[in-house]
Amino acid sequence: MKRMTDAHCIFCRIVAGEIPAERVFEDEHCLAFRDLHPQAPVHLLVIPKEHIASHAHAAADHTPLLGHLMAAVASLARSERLDRGYRVVGNTGPDGGQTVDHLHLHLLGGRAMGWPPG
Ligand code: AMP
């Protein structure tokens, strides 16, 4: 399997097990773990194991992987019992508020969310 990693990337280091995280799901392509600074009762990060710097850096051949991440989010929302709904966030680039340069989806739930986001 093709797997590109960045030794300086904190999320690649979590994938590699070099930095601890509360892992809740993992398969060949993705990893989900609890956010260190949760913004809701349930706050998971779902990331590809392959290093992709952001959503904007995803290539055409990442399309199945992007779908896989979204399917993983739906499955995790079920296992986290987010029956009343949830929010999926993909901060991208400086204006998007991205702080870790490894593509990730936030799964937030367990409380009502406001709109518009900040
Ligand atoms: P973003 O601001 O969208 O790039 O999201 C990055 C998220 O990663 C933030 O919500 C951080 O709290 C979270 N985060 C950073 N380092 C860690 C870590 N070591 N373990 C778990 N979550 C982390």
Boltz pocket constraint, residues with backbone or C-beta under 6 A from the ligand:
constraints:
  - pocket:
      binder: B
      contacts: [[A, 10], [A, 19], [A, 20], [A, 21], [A, 34], [A, 35], [A, 36], [A, 37], [A, 38], [A, 45], [A, 90], [A, 91], [A, 96], [A, 97], [A, 98], [A, 99], [A, 100], [A, 101], [A, 104]]
      max_distance: 6.0
